[in-house]
Amino acid sequence: MKPPFFMNRKEGARMDWMSMISDVGFPIIVTFYLLNRIETKVDQLTQSINDLAMSFK
């Protein structure tokens, strides 16, 4: 049975890590960027709803 790639101590282990980071890193960066944008929109929407509720009182 072949050990998992992260337990491989051969010469190619560094390339496996670099490949994994390049494959997984970009989607993670994009996800954090989009979550940050959505968070600011949700904060603005919450503030608008609170302002609207206060105007009815």
C-alpha positions as CSV (number, residue, x, y, z in Angstrom):
1,M,0.0,0.0,0.0
2,K,1.3,3.4,-1.0
3,P,1.6,6.0,1.9
4,P,-0.2,9.4,1.5
5,F,1.6,12.0,-0.5
6,F,2.3,14.2,2.6
7,M,4.2,11.4,4.3
8,N,6.4,10.9,1.2
9,R,10.0,11.9,2.0
10,K,11.3,11.5,-1.5
11,E,12.5,14.2,-3.8
12,G,9.1,14.8,-5.4
13,A,7.4,15.5,-2.0
14,R,8.2,19.2,-2.4
15,M,6.5,19.3,-5.8
16,D,3.5,17.5,-4.4
17,W,3.1,20.3,-1.8
18,M,3.6,23.0,-4.3
19,S,1.1,21.5,-6.6
20,M,-1.4,21.1,-3.8
21,I,-1.0,24.7,-2.7
22,S,-1.4,26.0,-6.2
23,D,-4.5,23.9,-6.8
24,V,-6.2,24.6,-3.5
25,G,-4.7,28.1,-2.7
26,F,-6.5,30.0,-5.5
27,P,-10.0,28.8,-4.7
28,I,-9.3,29.7,-1.0
29,I,-8.2,33.2,-1.9
30,V,-11.3,33.7,-4.1
31,T,-13.6,32.4,-1.4
32,F,-12.2,34.7,1.2
33,Y,-12.5,37.7,-1.2
34,L,-16.1,36.9,-2.0
35,L,-17.0,36.3,1.6
36,N,-15.5,39.6,2.5
37,R,-17.6,41.4,-0.1
38,I,-20.8,39.6,0.9
39,E,-20.1,40.5,4.6
40,T,-19.9,44.2,3.8
41,K,-23.2,44.0,1.8
42,V,-24.9,42.1,4.7
43,D,-23.7,44.8,7.1
44,Q,-25.1,47.5,4.9
45,L,-28.4,45.7,4.5
46,T,-28.6,45.2,8.3
47,Q,-28.0,48.9,8.9
48,S,-30.6,49.8,6.3
49,I,-33.2,47.5,7.9
50,N,-32.4,49.0,11.4
51,D,-32.8,52.5,10.0
52,L,-36.1,51.6,8.4
53,A,-37.4,50.1,11.6
54,M,-36.4,53.2,13.5
55,S,-38.2,55.4,11.0
56,F,-41.5,53.6,11.8
57,K,-41.3,54.3,15.5
